[in-house]
Amino acid sequence: MQVLSSGQQVKHQQYGLGIVTESDAERTAIDFNDHGRKLFVTSMMTAELIGDAPVNPVRTKRRARKVARRS
């Protein structure tokens, strides 16, 4: 796989939809909707490119974790 631009949308077989946050010749970081941020070796990564980087990237929102209250 090649170096991707920040903001590009990808679909990964295991983690689903995500947005590229950083990418260089060695590592690519992707923020997935349901699985958070994952770091991949760029040359070994397999993901389907589904969208170009937007002109004004939109940050993804994640669901807040529920914290159990202690009594």
PQR file with spaces between the fields and no chain letter, atoms N, CA, C, O and H, PARSE charges and radii, in Angstrom:
ATOM       1  N    MET     1       0.856   -1.180    0.000 -0.4000 1.5000
ATOM       2  CA   MET     1       0.000    0.000    0.000 -0.0000 2.0000
ATOM       3  C    MET     1       0.895    1.234    0.000  0.5500 1.7000
ATOM       4  O    MET     1       2.019    1.194    0.499 -0.5500 1.4000
ATOM       5  N    GLN     2       0.404    2.302   -0.547 -0.4000 1.5000
ATOM       6  CA   GLN     2       1.174    3.538   -0.657 -0.0000 2.0000
ATOM       7  C    GLN     2       0.891    4.470    0.524  0.5500 1.7000
ATOM       8  O    GLN     2      -0.019    4.227    1.317 -0.5500 1.4000
ATOM       9  H    GLN     2      -0.510    2.335   -0.953  0.4000 1.0000
ATOM      10  N    VAL     3       1.673    5.523    0.627 -0.4000 1.5000
ATOM      11  CA   VAL     3       1.461    6.544    1.648 -0.0000 2.0000
ATOM      12  C    VAL     3       0.147    7.256    1.332  0.5500 1.7000
ATOM      13  O    VAL     3      -0.103    7.639    0.190 -0.5500 1.4000
ATOM      14  H    VAL     3       2.412    5.720   -0.017  0.4000 1.0000
ATOM      15  N    LEU     4      -0.689    7.429    2.358 -0.4000 1.5000
ATOM      16  CA   LEU     4      -1.997    8.055    2.191 -0.0000 2.0000
ATOM      17  C    LEU     4      -1.982    9.471    2.765  0.5500 1.7000
ATOM      18  O    LEU     4      -1.122    9.816    3.577 -0.5500 1.4000
ATOM      19  H    LEU     4      -0.486    7.118    3.286  0.4000 1.0000
ATOM      20  N    SER     5      -2.937   10.279    2.335 -0.4000 1.5000
ATOM      21  CA   SER     5      -3.062   11.643    2.846 -0.0000 2.0000
ATOM      22  C    SER     5      -3.965   11.653    4.065  0.5500 1.7000
ATOM      23  O    SER     5      -4.914   10.873    4.146 -0.5500 1.4000
ATOM      24  H    SER     5      -3.635    9.999    1.675  0.4000 1.0000
ATOM      25  N    SER     6      -3.677   12.530    5.009 -0.4000 1.5000
ATOM      26  CA   SER     6      -4.536   12.686    6.184 -0.0000 2.0000
ATOM      27  C    SER     6      -5.934   13.071    5.729  0.5500 1.7000
ATOM      28  O    SER     6      -6.108   13.918    4.853 -0.5500 1.4000
ATOM      29  H    SER     6      -2.907   13.164    4.943  0.4000 1.0000
ATOM      30  N    GLY     7      -6.923   12.438    6.335 -0.4000 1.5000
ATOM      31  CA   GLY     7      -8.315   12.731    6.003 -0.0000 2.0000
ATOM      32  C    GLY     7      -8.930   11.775    5.004  0.5500 1.7000
ATOM      33  O    GLY     7     -10.147   11.786    4.817 -0.5500 1.4000
ATOM      34  H    GLY     7      -6.782   11.750    7.046  0.4000 1.0000
ATOM      35  N    GLN     8      -8.118   10.941    4.351 -0.4000 1.5000
ATOM      36  CA   GLN     8      -8.676    9.977    3.400 -0.0000 2.0000
ATOM      37  C    GLN     8      -9.465    8.914    4.152  0.5500 1.7000
ATOM      38  O    GLN     8      -9.077    8.500    5.244 -0.5500 1.4000
ATOM      39  H    GLN     8      -7.129   10.932    4.502  0.4000 1.0000
ATOM      40  N    GLN     9     -10.567    8.478    3.568 -0.4000 1.5000
ATOM      41  CA   GLN     9     -11.401    7.458    4.171 -0.0000 2.0000
ATOM      42  C    GLN     9     -11.010    6.098    3.616  0.5500 1.7000
ATOM      43  O    GLN     9     -10.783    5.937    2.417 -0.5500 1.4000
ATOM      44  H    GLN     9     -10.882    8.814    2.681  0.4000 1.0000
ATOM      45  N    VAL    10     -10.935    5.116    4.525 -0.4000 1.5000
ATOM      46  CA   VAL    10     -10.580    3.759    4.119 -0.0000 2.0000
ATOM      47  C    VAL    10     -11.539    2.767    4.765  0.5500 1.7000
ATOM      48  O    VAL    10     -12.206    3.068    5.755 -0.5500 1.4000
ATOM      49  H    VAL    10     -11.119    5.247    5.499  0.4000 1.0000
ATOM      50  N    LYS    11     -11.587    1.579    4.176 -0.4000 1.5000
ATOM      51  CA   LYS    11     -12.372    0.487    4.748 -0.0000 2.0000
ATOM      52  C    LYS    11     -11.421   -0.679    4.959  0.5500 1.7000
ATOM      53  O    LYS    11     -10.817   -1.177    4.008 -0.5500 1.4000
ATOM      54  H    LYS    11     -11.045    1.335    3.372  0.4000 1.0000
ATOM      55  N    HIS    12     -11.291   -1.112    6.199 -0.4000 1.5000
ATOM      56  CA   HIS    12     -10.404   -2.210    6.563 -0.0000 2.0000
ATOM      57  C    HIS    12     -11.251   -3.450    6.809  0.5500 1.7000
ATOM      58  O    HIS    12     -12.348   -3.347    7.356 -0.5500 1.4000
ATOM      59  H    HIS    12     -11.782   -0.709    6.971  0.4000 1.0000
ATOM      60  N    GLN    13     -10.761   -4.618    6.415 -0.4000 1.5000
ATOM      61  CA   GLN    13     -11.516   -5.854    6.519 -0.0000 2.0000
ATOM      62  C    GLN    13     -11.913   -6.168    7.967  0.5500 1.7000
ATOM      63  O    GLN    13     -13.022   -6.645    8.206 -0.5500 1.4000
ATOM      64  H    GLN    13      -9.869   -4.702    5.970  0.4000 1.0000
ATOM      65  N    GLN    14     -11.035   -5.912    8.924 -0.4000 1.5000
ATOM      66  CA   GLN    14     -11.316   -6.252   10.318 -0.0000 2.0000
ATOM      67  C    GLN    14     -11.940   -5.099   11.105  0.5500 1.7000
ATOM      68  O    GLN    14     -12.843   -5.323   11.911 -0.5500 1.4000
ATOM      69  H    GLN    14     -10.134   -5.525    8.729  0.4000 1.0000
ATOM      70  N    TYR    15     -11.468   -3.860   10.880 -0.4000 1.5000
ATOM      71  CA   TYR    15     -11.872   -2.734   11.712 -0.0000 2.0000
ATOM      72  C    TYR    15     -12.968   -1.854   11.105  0.5500 1.7000
ATOM      73  O    TYR    15     -13.523   -1.007   11.804 -0.5500 1.4000
ATOM      74  H    TYR    15     -10.734   -3.678   10.225  0.4000 1.0000
ATOM      75  N    GLY    16     -13.285   -2.033    9.844 -0.4000 1.5000
ATOM      76  CA   GLY    16     -14.357   -1.268    9.218 -0.0000 2.0000
ATOM      77  C    GLY    16     -13.903    0.079    8.689  0.5500 1.7000
ATOM      78  O    GLY    16     -12.783    0.216    8.196 -0.5500 1.4000
ATOM      79  H    GLY    16     -12.833   -2.722    9.276  0.4000 1.0000
ATOM      80  N    LEU    17     -14.784    1.084    8.793 -0.4000 1.5000
ATOM      81  CA   LEU    17     -14.511    2.410    8.243 -0.0000 2.0000
ATOM      82  C    LEU    17     -13.624    3.228    9.167  0.5500 1.7000
ATOM      83  O    LEU    17     -13.755    3.188   10.391 -0.5500 1.4000
ATOM      84  H    LEU    17     -15.693    0.973    9.194  0.4000 1.0000
ATOM      85  N    GLY    18     -12.711    3.976    8.540 -0.4000 1.5000
ATOM      86  CA   GLY    18     -11.814    4.820    9.316 -0.0000 2.0000
ATOM      87  C    GLY    18     -11.281    5.966    8.479  0.5500 1.7000
ATOM      88  O    GLY    18     -11.462    6.016    7.262 -0.5500 1.4000
ATOM      89  H    GLY    18     -12.605    4.008    7.546  0.4000 1.0000
ATOM      90  N    ILE    19     -10.618    6.885    9.168 -0.4000 1.5000
ATOM      91  CA   ILE    19     -10.023    8.051    8.521 -0.0000 2.0000
ATOM      92  C    ILE    19      -8.533    8.086    8.849  0.5500 1.7000
ATOM      93  O    ILE    19      -8.140    7.959   10.009 -0.5500 1.4000
ATOM      94  H    ILE    19     -10.471    6.844   10.156  0.4000 1.0000
ATOM      95  N    VAL    20      -7.714    8.258    7.823 -0.4000 1.5000
ATOM      96  CA   VAL    20      -6.268    8.321    7.991 -0.0000 2.0000
ATOM      97  C    VAL    20      -5.906    9.589    8.755  0.5500 1.7000
ATOM      98  O    VAL    20      -6.305   10.686    8.366 -0.5500 1.4000
ATOM      99  H    VAL    20      -8.033    8.361    6.881  0.4000 1.0000
ATOM     100  N    THR    21      -5.150    9.440    9.844 -0.4000 1.5000
ATOM     101  CA   THR    21      -4.716   10.601   10.617 -0.0000 2.0000
ATOM     102  C    THR    21      -3.261   10.962   10.327  0.5500 1.7000
ATOM     103  O    THR    21      -2.898   12.138   10.341 -0.5500 1.4000
ATOM     104  H    THR    21      -4.826    8.549   10.161  0.4000 1.0000
ATOM     105  N    GLU    22      -2.427    9.951   10.063 -0.4000 1.5000
ATOM     106  CA   GLU    22      -1.014   10.171    9.720 -0.0000 2.0000
ATOM     107  C    GLU    22      -0.559    9.041    8.807  0.5500 1.7000
ATOM     108  O    GLU    22      -1.051    7.918    8.915 -0.5500 1.4000
ATOM     109  H    GLU    22      -2.722    8.996   10.051  0.4000 1.0000
ATOM     110  N    SER    23       0.375    9.332    7.909 -0.4000 1.5000
ATOM     111  CA   SER    23       0.910    8.286    7.049 -0.0000 2.0000
ATOM     112  C    SER    23       2.264    8.702    6.504  0.5500 1.7000
ATOM     113  O    SER    23       2.439    9.823    6.027 -0.5500 1.4000
ATOM     114  H    SER    23       0.775   10.244    7.821  0.4000 1.0000
ATOM     115  N    ASP    24       3.225    7.778    6.581 -0.4000 1.5000
ATOM     116  CA   ASP    24       4.523    7.984    5.943 -0.0000 2.0000
ATOM     117  C    ASP    24       4.962    6.634    5.368  0.5500 1.7000
ATOM     118  O    ASP    24       4.184    5.680    5.381 -0.5500 1.4000
ATOM     119  H    ASP    24       3.083    6.867    6.968  0.4000 1.0000
ATOM     120  N    ALA    25       6.173    6.543    4.875 -0.4000 1.5000
ATOM     121  CA   ALA    25       6.637    5.325    4.217 -0.0000 2.0000
ATOM     122  C    ALA    25       6.678    4.127    5.154  0.5500 1.7000
ATOM     123  O    ALA    25       6.607    2.989    4.692 -0.5500 1.4000
ATOM     124  H    ALA    25       6.804    7.318    4.865  0.4000 1.0000
ATOM     125  N    GLU    26       6.791    4.356    6.464 -0.4000 1.5000
ATOM     126  CA   GLU    26       6.901    3.252    7.416 -0.0000 2.0000
ATOM     127  C    GLU    26       5.608    2.924    8.145  0.5500 1.7000
ATOM     128  O    GLU    26       5.262    1.751    8.287 -0.5500 1.4000
ATOM     129  H    GLU    26       6.848    5.281    6.839  0.4000 1.0000
ATOM     130  N    ARG    27       4.883    3.947    8.612 -0.4000 1.5000
ATOM     131  CA   ARG    27       3.700    3.724    9.446 -0.0000 2.0000
ATOM     132  C    ARG    27       2.493    4.530    8.952  0.5500 1.7000
ATOM     133  O    ARG    27       2.644    5.617    8.394 -0.5500 1.4000
ATOM     134  H    ARG    27       5.164    4.899    8.497  0.4000 1.0000
ATOM     135  N    THR    28       1.306    3.984    9.164 -0.4000 1.5000
ATOM     136  CA   THR    28       0.055    4.672    8.859 -0.0000 2.0000
ATOM     137  C    THR    28      -0.866    4.534   10.059  0.5500 1.7000
ATOM     138  O    THR    28      -1.105    3.427   10.541 -0.5500 1.4000
ATOM     139  H    THR    28       1.182    3.101    9.617  0.4000 1.0000
ATOM     140  N    ALA    29      -1.386    5.666   10.543 -0.4000 1.5000
ATOM     141  CA   ALA    29      -2.325    5.676   11.666 -0.0000 2.0000
ATOM     142  C    ALA    29      -3.717    5.975   11.133  0.5500 1.7000
ATOM     143  O    ALA    29      -3.915    6.915   10.363 -0.5500 1.4000
ATOM     144  H    ALA    29      -1.192    6.566   10.151  0.4000 1.0000
ATOM     145  N    ILE    30      -4.680    5.158   11.557 -0.4000 1.5000
ATOM     146  CA   ILE    30      -6.064    5.316   11.125 -0.0000 2.0000
ATOM     147  C    ILE    30      -6.955    5.348   12.355  0.5500 1.7000
ATOM     148  O    ILE    30      -6.803    4.538   13.269 -0.5500 1.4000
ATOM     149  H    ILE    30      -4.519    4.394   12.183  0.4000 1.0000
ATOM     150  N    ASP    31      -7.894    6.301   12.367 -0.4000 1.5000
ATOM     151  CA   ASP    31      -8.857    6.414   13.455 -0.0000 2.0000
ATOM     152  C    ASP    31     -10.162    5.765   12.986  0.5500 1.7000
ATOM     153  O    ASP    31     -10.859    6.304   12.126 -0.5500 1.4000
ATOM     154  H    ASP    31      -8.018    6.959   11.625  0.4000 1.0000
ATOM     155  N    PHE    32     -10.482    4.604   13.559 -0.4000 1.5000
ATOM     156  CA   PHE    32     -11.679    3.864   13.177 -0.0000 2.0000
ATOM     157  C    PHE    32     -12.862    4.273   14.033  0.5500 1.7000
ATOM     158  O    PHE    32     -12.711    4.581   15.216 -0.5500 1.4000
ATOM     159  H    PHE    32      -9.916    4.166   14.257  0.4000 1.0000
ATOM     160  N    ASN    33     -14.045    4.272   13.425 -0.4000 1.5000
ATOM     161  CA   ASN    33     -15.267    4.696   14.110 -0.0000 2.0000
ATOM     162  C    ASN    33     -15.524    3.898   15.379  0.5500 1.7000
ATOM     163  O    ASN    33     -15.812    4.484   16.423 -0.5500 1.4000
ATOM     164  H    ASN    33     -14.168    4.021   12.465  0.4000 1.0000
ATOM     165  N    ASP    34     -15.428    2.582   15.315 -0.4000 1.5000
ATOM     166  CA   ASP    34     -15.775    1.736   16.453 -0.0000 2.0000
ATOM     167  C    ASP    34     -14.595    1.143   17.204  0.5500 1.7000
ATOM     168  O    ASP    34     -14.778    0.561   18.273 -0.5500 1.4000
ATOM     169  H    ASP    34     -15.194    2.106   14.467  0.4000 1.0000
ATOM     170  N    HIS    35     -13.383    1.278   16.666 -0.4000 1.5000
ATOM     171  CA   HIS    35     -12.231    0.617   17.282 -0.0000 2.0000
ATOM     172  C    HIS    35     -11.115    1.571   17.702  0.5500 1.7000
ATOM     173  O    HIS    35     -10.079    1.132   18.200 -0.5500 1.4000
ATOM     174  H    HIS    35     -13.234    1.751   15.797  0.4000 1.0000
ATOM     175  N    GLY    36     -11.319    2.860   17.506 -0.4000 1.5000
ATOM     176  CA   GLY    36     -10.297    3.828   17.908 -0.0000 2.0000
ATOM     177  C    GLY    36      -9.128    3.882   16.941  0.5500 1.7000
ATOM     178  O    GLY    36      -9.237    3.455   15.791 -0.5500 1.4000
ATOM     179  H    GLY    36     -12.161    3.217   17.101  0.4000 1.0000
ATOM     180  N    ARG    37      -8.005    4.413   17.418 -0.4000 1.5000
ATOM     181  CA   ARG    37      -6.823    4.621   16.580 -0.0000 2.0000
ATOM     182  C    ARG    37      -5.993    3.349   16.509  0.5500 1.7000
ATOM     183  O    ARG    37      -5.708    2.720   17.529 -0.5500 1.4000
ATOM     184  H    ARG    37      -7.917    4.760   18.352  0.4000 1.0000
ATOM     185  N    LYS    38      -5.608    2.977   15.290 -0.4000 1.5000
ATOM     186  CA   LYS    38      -4.756    1.805   15.057 -0.0000 2.0000
ATOM     187  C    LYS    38      -3.561    2.235   14.222  0.5500 1.7000
ATOM     188  O    LYS    38      -3.675    3.099   13.353 -0.5500 1.4000
ATOM     189  H    LYS    38      -5.839    3.487   14.462  0.4000 1.0000
ATOM     190  N    LEU    39      -2.417    1.623   14.493 -0.4000 1.5000
ATOM     191  CA   LEU    39      -1.186    1.926   13.779 -0.0000 2.0000
ATOM     192  C    LEU    39      -0.788    0.714   12.943  0.5500 1.7000
ATOM     193  O    LEU    39      -0.744   -0.404   13.455 -0.5500 1.4000
ATOM     194  H    LEU    39      -2.325    0.921   15.199  0.4000 1.0000
ATOM     195  N    PHE    40      -0.498    0.930   11.652 -0.4000 1.5000
ATOM     196  CA   PHE    40      -0.164   -0.142   10.730 -0.0000 2.0000
ATOM     197  C    PHE    40       1.205    0.091   10.104  0.5500 1.7000
ATOM     198  O    PHE    40       1.668    1.227   10.007 -0.5500 1.4000
ATOM     199  H    PHE    40      -0.535    1.839   11.236  0.4000 1.0000
ATOM     200  N    VAL    41       1.850   -0.999    9.680 -0.4000 1.5000
ATOM     201  CA   VAL    41       3.046   -0.912    8.845 -0.0000 2.0000
ATOM     202  C    VAL    41       2.538   -0.639    7.437  0.5500 1.7000
ATOM     203  O    VAL    41       1.808   -1.452    6.871 -0.5500 1.4000
ATOM     204  H    VAL    41       1.474   -1.922    9.759  0.4000 1.0000
ATOM     205  N    THR    42       2.919    0.500    6.869 -0.4000 1.5000
ATOM     206  CA   THR    42       2.366    0.952    5.592 -0.0000 2.0000
ATOM     207  C    THR    42       2.532   -0.084    4.481  0.5500 1.7000
ATOM     208  O    THR    42       1.592   -0.322    3.723 -0.5500 1.4000
ATOM     209  H    THR    42       3.513    1.160    7.328  0.4000 1.0000
ATOM     210  N    SER    43       3.694   -0.695    4.372 -0.4000 1.5000
ATOM     211  CA   SER    43       3.941   -1.632    3.271 -0.0000 2.0000
ATOM     212  C    SER    43       3.133   -2.926    3.401  0.5500 1.7000
ATOM     213  O    SER    43       2.948   -3.628    2.407 -0.5500 1.4000
ATOM     214  H    SER    43       4.457   -0.502    4.988  0.4000 1.0000
ATOM     215  N    MET    44       2.650   -3.256    4.601 -0.4000 1.5000
ATOM     216  CA   MET    44       1.904   -4.494    4.817 -0.0000 2.0000
ATOM     217  C    MET    44       0.394   -4.265    4.964  0.5500 1.7000
ATOM     218  O    MET    44      -0.377   -5.223    5.014 -0.5500 1.4000
ATOM     219  H    MET    44       2.800   -2.686    5.408  0.4000 1.0000
ATOM     220  N    MET    45      -0.019   -3.016    5.033 -0.4000 1.5000
ATOM     221  CA   MET    45      -1.418   -2.692    5.282 -0.0000 2.0000
ATOM     222  C    MET    45      -2.286   -2.998    4.065  0.5500 1.7000
ATOM     223  O    MET    45      -1.914   -2.708    2.928 -0.5500 1.4000
ATOM     224  H    MET    45       0.607   -2.238    4.993  0.4000 1.0000
ATOM     225  N    THR    46      -3.453   -3.591    4.330 -0.4000 1.5000
ATOM     226  CA   THR    46      -4.428   -3.823    3.271 -0.0000 2.0000
ATOM     227  C    THR    46      -5.729   -3.147    3.678  0.5500 1.7000
ATOM     228  O    THR    46      -6.364   -3.533    4.660 -0.5500 1.4000
ATOM     229  H    THR    46      -3.755   -3.826    5.254  0.4000 1.0000
ATOM     230  N    ALA    47      -6.108   -2.154    2.926 -0.4000 1.5000
ATOM     231  CA   ALA    47      -7.353   -1.426    3.174 -0.0000 2.0000
ATOM     232  C    ALA    47      -7.835   -0.866    1.841  0.5500 1.7000
ATOM     233  O    ALA    47      -7.040   -0.556    0.954 -0.5500 1.4000
ATOM     234  H    ALA    47      -5.592   -1.840    2.129  0.4000 1.0000
ATOM     235  N    GLU    48      -9.139   -0.747    1.722 -0.4000 1.5000
ATOM     236  CA   GLU    48      -9.732   -0.215    0.501 -0.0000 2.0000
ATOM     237  C    GLU    48      -9.913    1.288    0.654  0.5500 1.7000
ATOM     238  O    GLU    48     -10.536    1.750    1.609 -0.5500 1.4000
ATOM     239  H    GLU    48      -9.785   -0.999    2.442  0.4000 1.0000
ATOM     240  N    LEU    49      -9.374    2.039   -0.279 -0.4000 1.5000
ATOM     241  CA   LEU    49      -9.516    3.491   -0.273 -0.0000 2.0000
ATOM     242  C    LEU    49     -10.914    3.825   -0.781  0.5500 1.7000
ATOM     243  O    LEU    49     -11.260    3.479   -1.910 -0.5500 1.4000
ATOM     244  H    LEU    49      -8.868    1.663   -1.056  0.4000 1.0000
ATOM     245  N    ILE    50     -11.728    4.498    0.049 -0.4000 1.5000
ATOM     246  CA   ILE    50     -13.108    4.765   -0.354 -0.0000 2.0000
ATOM     247  C    ILE    50     -13.408    6.246   -0.517  0.5500 1.7000
ATOM     248  O    ILE    50     -14.512    6.609   -0.923 -0.5500 1.4000
ATOM     249  H    ILE    50     -11.447    4.779    0.967  0.4000 1.0000
ATOM     250  N    GLY    51     -12.457    7.098   -0.211 -0.4000 1.5000
ATOM     251  CA   GLY    51     -12.711    8.524   -0.384 -0.0000 2.0000
ATOM     252  C    GLY    51     -11.423    9.319   -0.339  0.5500 1.7000
ATOM     253  O    GLY    51     -10.470    8.949    0.347 -0.5500 1.4000
ATOM     254  H    GLY    51     -11.560    6.803    0.119  0.4000 1.0000
ATOM     255  N    ASP    52     -11.406   10.427   -1.085 -0.4000 1.5000
ATOM     256  CA   ASP    52     -10.257   11.319   -1.072 -0.0000 2.0000
ATOM     257  C    ASP    52     -10.265   12.158    0.190  0.5500 1.7000
ATOM     258  O    ASP    52     -11.277   12.253    0.884 -0.5500 1.4000
ATOM     259  H    ASP    52     -12.180   10.728   -1.642  0.4000 1.0000
ATOM     260  N    ALA    53      -9.134   12.758    0.476 -0.4000 1.5000
ATOM     261  CA   ALA    53      -9.040   13.634    1.646 -0.0000 2.0000
ATOM     262  C    ALA    53      -9.879   14.879    1.401  0.5500 1.7000
ATOM     263  O    ALA    53      -9.763   15.507    0.349 -0.5500 1.4000
ATOM     264  H    ALA    53      -8.312   12.680   -0.088  0.4000 1.0000
ATOM     265  N    PRO    54     -10.731   15.243    2.370 -0.5600 1.5000
ATOM     266  CA   PRO    54     -11.543   16.457    2.196  0.2800 2.0000
ATOM     267  C    PRO    54     -10.676   17.701    2.273  0.5500 1.7000
ATOM     268  O    PRO    54      -9.599   17.679    2.869 -0.5500 1.4000
ATOM     269  N    VAL    55     -11.143   18.777    1.674 -0.4000 1.5000
ATOM     270  CA   VAL    55     -10.405   20.037    1.710 -0.0000 2.0000
ATOM     271  C    VAL    55     -10.308   20.528    3.152  0.5500 1.7000
ATOM     272  O    VAL    55      -9.243   20.963    3.590 -0.5500 1.4000
ATOM     273  H    VAL    55     -12.018   18.794    1.190  0.4000 1.0000
ATOM     274  N    ASN    56     -11.415   20.461    3.889 -0.4000 1.5000
ATOM     275  CA   ASN    56     -11.441   20.814    5.305 -0.0000 2.0000
ATOM     276  C    ASN    56     -11.772   19.559    6.095  0.5500 1.7000
ATOM     277  O    ASN    56     -12.949   19.239    6.265 -0.5500 1.4000
ATOM     278  H    ASN    56     -12.280   20.107    3.533  0.4000 1.0000
ATOM     279  N    PRO    57     -10.753   18.829    6.592 -0.5600 1.5000
ATOM     280  CA   PRO    57     -11.021   17.558    7.271  0.2800 2.0000
ATOM     281  C    PRO    57     -11.940   17.728    8.481  0.5500 1.7000
ATOM     282  O    PRO    57     -11.827   18.685    9.247 -0.5500 1.4000
ATOM     283  N    VAL    58     -12.847   16.770    8.625 -0.4000 1.5000
ATOM     284  CA   VAL    58     -13.763   16.763    9.756 -0.0000 2.0000
ATOM     285  C    VAL    58     -13.274   15.721   10.742  0.5500 1.7000
ATOM     286  O    VAL    58     -12.982   14.589   10.355 -0.5500 1.4000
ATOM     287  H    VAL    58     -12.939   15.993    8.002  0.4000 1.0000
ATOM     288  N    ARG    59     -13.180   16.089   12.015 -0.4000 1.5000
ATOM     289  CA   ARG    59     -12.739   15.143   13.037 -0.0000 2.0000
ATOM     290  C    ARG    59     -13.887   14.217   13.384  0.5500 1.7000
ATOM     291  O    ARG    59     -15.030   14.654   13.521 -0.5500 1.4000
ATOM     292  H    ARG    59     -13.417   17.008   12.330  0.4000 1.0000
ATOM     293  N    THR    60     -13.582   12.945   13.524 -0.4000 1.5000
ATOM     294  CA   THR    60     -14.616   11.983   13.884 -0.0000 2.0000
ATOM     295  C    THR    60     -14.920   12.084   15.372  0.5500 1.7000
ATOM     296  O    THR    60     -14.051   12.403   16.183 -0.5500 1.4000
ATOM     297  H    THR    60     -12.653   12.590   13.413  0.4000 1.0000
ATOM     298  N    LYS    61     -16.177   11.804   15.709 -0.4000 1.5000
ATOM     299  CA   LYS    61     -16.579   11.809   17.106 -0.0000 2.0000
ATOM     300  C    LYS    61     -16.744   10.365   17.553  0.5500 1.7000
ATOM     301  O    LYS    61     -17.343    9.546   16.856 -0.5500 1.4000
ATOM     302  H    LYS    61     -16.883   11.545   15.050  0.4000 1.0000
ATOM     303  N    ARG    62     -16.202   10.069   18.727 -0.4000 1.5000
ATOM     304  CA   ARG    62     -16.350    8.733   19.277 -0.0000 2.0000
ATOM     305  C    ARG    62     -17.339    8.770   20.422  0.5500 1.7000
ATOM     306  O    ARG    62     -17.528    9.796   21.076 -0.5500 1.4000
ATOM     307  H    ARG    62     -15.716   10.735   19.294  0.4000 1.0000
ATOM     308  N    ARG    63     -17.955    7.646   20.646 -0.4000 1.5000
ATOM     309  CA   ARG    63     -18.870    7.539   21.768 -0.0000 2.0000
ATOM     310  C    ARG    63     -18.099    7.575   23.070  0.5500 1.7000
ATOM     311  O    ARG    63     -17.034    6.969   23.187 -0.5500 1.4000
ATOM     312  H    ARG    63     -17.802    6.813   20.115  0.4000 1.0000
ATOM     313  N    ALA    64     -18.636    8.284   24.047 -0.4000 1.5000
ATOM     314  CA   ALA    64     -17.992    8.347   25.360 -0.0000 2.0000
ATOM     315  C    ALA    64     -18.181    7.029   26.095  0.5500 1.7000
ATOM     316  O    ALA    64     -19.222    6.381   25.978 -0.5500 1.4000
ATOM     317  H    ALA    64     -19.502    8.776   23.952  0.4000 1.0000
ATOM     318  N    ARG    65     -17.171    6.643   26.848 -0.4000 1.5000
ATOM     319  CA   ARG    65     -17.273    5.423   27.632 -0.0000 2.0000
ATOM     320  C    ARG    65     -18.144    5.680   28.850  0.5500 1.7000
ATOM     321  O    ARG    65     -18.112    6.761   29.437 -0.5500 1.4000
ATOM     322  H    ARG    65     -16.326    7.169   26.944  0.4000 1.0000
ATOM     323  N    LYS    66     -18.909    4.687   29.215 -0.4000 1.5000
ATOM     324  CA   LYS    66     -19.696    4.795   30.437 -0.0000 2.0000
ATOM     325  C    LYS    66     -18.812    4.395   31.598  0.5500 1.7000
ATOM     326  O    LYS    66     -18.150    3.358   31.563 -0.5500 1.4000
ATOM     327  H    LYS    66     -18.935    3.809   28.738  0.4000 1.0000
ATOM     328  N    VAL    67     -18.806    5.216   32.613 -0.4000 1.5000
ATOM     329  CA   VAL    67     -17.990    4.936   33.796 -0.0000 2.0000
ATOM     330  C    VAL    67     -18.929    4.474   34.902  0.5500 1.7000
ATOM     331  O    VAL    67     -19.903    5.151   35.232 -0.5500 1.4000
ATOM     332  H    VAL    67     -19.344    6.058   32.641  0.4000 1.0000
ATOM     333  N    ALA    68     -18.622    3.314   35.466 -0.4000 1.5000
ATOM     334  CA   ALA    68     -19.450    2.785   36.551 -0.0000 2.0000
ATOM     335  C    ALA    68     -19.172    3.573   37.826  0.5500 1.7000
ATOM     336  O    ALA    68     -18.021    3.802   38.198 -0.5500 1.4000
ATOM     337  H    ALA    68     -17.831    2.764   35.198  0.4000 1.0000
ATOM     338  N    ARG    69     -20.225    3.971   38.470 -0.4000 1.5000
ATOM     339  CA   ARG    69     -20.067    4.704   39.737 -0.0000 2.0000
ATOM     340  C    ARG    69     -20.013    3.724   40.887  0.5500 1.7000
ATOM     341  O    ARG    69     -20.743    2.734   40.929 -0.5500 1.4000
ATOM     342  H    ARG    69     -21.160    3.785   38.168  0.4000 1.0000
ATOM     343  N    ARG    70     -19.137    4.026   41.808 -0.4000 1.5000
ATOM     344  CA   ARG    70     -19.026    3.178   42.995 -0.0000 2.0000
ATOM     345  C    ARG    70     -19.878    3.779   44.103  0.5500 1.7000
ATOM     346  O    ARG    70     -19.912    4.997   44.281 -0.5500 1.4000
ATOM     347  H    ARG    70     -18.544    4.830   41.774  0.4000 1.0000
ATOM     348  N    SER    71     -20.555    2.933   44.833 -0.4000 1.5000
ATOM     349  CA   SER    71     -21.413    3.398   45.927 -0.0000 2.0000
ATOM     350  C    SER    71     -20.683    3.403   47.241  0.5500 1.7000
ATOM     351  O    SER    71     -21.259    3.767   48.266 -0.5500 1.4000
ATOM     352  H    SER    71     -20.527    1.944   44.689  0.4000 1.0000
